[in-house]
Amino acid sequence: MATLVVLAVGTTVGTRAVTAARSRALPADVATPTDAYAVQLVTGSCLAALPDDGEVDRVEVVPCRDPHAAQVVAQYAFDRAAVWPGQEGAHARVERACVLSDEEVAAEVRLVTWAPTADSWAAGDRTGLCVAVPPAPVTGSFVDGTATPAG
């Protein structure tokens, strides 16, 4: 019986440590390529590739000086006390926070929104992301205006 209690406590502590690590925000520009959970991304995070449409769990974050296919350019913070607005409502709210500059529009950059899912919302996720996707890989950052075609 005592072993079972210790095991259960150890499992709970271990689960909390993993959950905390998965939600720890990355720096805006990482020093080396990093496999990360979507909830760790912040404004400035550069993505090696844009995942397929649908739920996003993990992505490869790269230094912005390296060629990348997308970049988080803004975040939308839902109120902590907000009621789940539904998936379409969540995306609509995030989308309203996403704005491209005239230069980015002229360069055919498009925006993709990532909003919490019902499951991530239930786990406390209240952050939506605006992801800029250029027509071809870039180096530099959309956030500070240094993004240029790679190569």
C-alpha positions in Angstrom: 0.0 0.0 0.0 2.8 2.5 0.9 4.5 1.8 -2.5 1.3 2.6 -4.4 0.9 5.9 -2.6 4.5 6.9 -3.3 4.1 5.9 -6.9 0.9 7.9 -7.3 2.6 11.0 -5.7 5.6 10.6 -7.9 3.5 10.3 -11.0 1.6 13.5 -10.1 4.8 15.4 -9.5 6.3 14.1 -12.8 3.2 15.0 -14.8 3.2 18.5 -13.4 6.9 18.9 -14.3 6.3 17.8 -17.9 3.2 20.1 -18.2 5.3 23.0 -16.9 8.1 22.3 -19.3 5.6 22.1 -22.2 4.2 25.5 -21.4 7.4 27.4 -20.7 7.7 30.1 -23.3 10.7 30.1 -25.6 12.8 33.2 -26.2 11.6 35.2 -29.2 14.6 34.2 -31.3 16.2 30.8 -30.4 19.9 30.3 -30.7 19.6 26.8 -32.2 16.8 24.8 -33.9 14.4 23.6 -31.2 11.5 21.2 -31.2 8.7 23.0 -29.3 5.1 22.7 -28.4 2.8 25.3 -30.0 2.0 26.7 -26.5 5.6 27.7 -26.1 5.7 30.0 -29.1 5.8 33.8 -28.7 5.8 36.8 -31.0 9.1 36.5 -33.0 9.3 32.7 -33.1 10.5 31.6 -36.5 9.2 28.2 -37.8 11.2 25.9 -40.1 8.0 24.8 -41.8 4.3 25.5 -41.5 2.4 22.4 -40.3 -0.6 21.2 -42.2 -4.0 22.6 -41.4 -5.6 21.3 -38.3 -4.4 21.0 -34.7 -0.8 22.0 -34.1 1.1 20.2 -31.3 4.8 20.5 -32.1 6.9 22.6 -34.5 10.5 23.2 -35.2 11.6 26.7 -34.2 14.7 28.0 -35.8 16.9 31.1 -35.4 15.4 33.9 -37.5 18.8 34.3 -39.2 18.2 30.9 -40.8 15.8 30.3 -43.7 12.2 29.8 -42.3 8.8 29.3 -43.7 6.7 31.2 -41.2 6.9 33.5 -38.1 4.7 34.3 -35.2 4.1 38.0 -35.6 1.5 38.6 -32.9 -0.3 37.0 -30.0 -3.9 37.4 -28.8 -4.6 36.9 -25.1 -8.1 35.7 -24.2 -9.3 36.8 -20.8 -8.5 34.1 -18.2 -12.2 34.1 -17.1 -13.6 33.9 -20.6 -16.0 31.2 -21.5 -14.9 28.9 -24.4 -16.2 30.7 -27.6 -16.2 27.5 -29.8 -13.5 26.8 -32.3 -14.8 29.2 -35.0 -15.3 31.9 -32.4 -11.7 31.4 -31.1 -10.2 31.7 -34.6 -12.4 34.7 -35.4 -11.1 36.6 -32.3 -7.5 35.7 -33.0 -7.9 36.7 -36.7 -9.1 40.2 -35.7 -5.8 40.7 -33.9 -3.7 39.8 -36.9 -2.6 42.6 -39.2 0.1 42.7 -41.9 1.9 45.9 -43.0 1.3 47.3 -46.5 4.7 46.0 -47.5 4.0 42.5 -46.3 0.7 42.5 -48.2 2.5 43.7 -51.3 5.0 40.9 -50.9 2.1 38.4 -50.8 2.6 37.3 -47.2 -0.5 35.6 -45.8 -1.7 35.2 -42.3 -2.6 32.0 -40.5 -4.3 32.0 -37.1 -3.7 29.4 -34.4 -6.3 29.4 -31.7 -6.7 27.2 -28.6 -8.7 24.0 -29.1 -11.4 23.0 -26.7 -9.0 20.6 -25.1 -6.1 23.1 -24.7 -8.7 25.7 -23.5 -9.8 23.3 -20.8 -6.1 22.9 -19.8 -5.8 26.7 -19.4 -4.5 27.8 -22.8 -5.7 31.3 -23.5 -3.3 32.4 -26.2 -3.9 32.7 -30.0 -1.1 33.2 -32.5 -0.9 35.2 -35.7 1.6 33.5 -38.1 3.0 35.3 -41.1 3.6 33.0 -44.1 5.7 34.4 -47.0 5.4 32.9 -50.5 8.9 31.5 -50.2 11.3 31.0 -47.2 12.9 34.2 -45.7 15.7 35.1 -43.3 15.4 37.8 -40.7 12.2 38.9 -39.0 8.8 40.3 -39.9 8.6 41.7 -36.4 11.6 44.1 -36.8 11.3 44.5 -40.6 14.4 42.6 -41.5 12.8 39.7 -43.3 14.2 39.2 -46.8 14.0 36.3 -49.3 16.3 33.4 -48.3 19.1 32.5 -50.7 
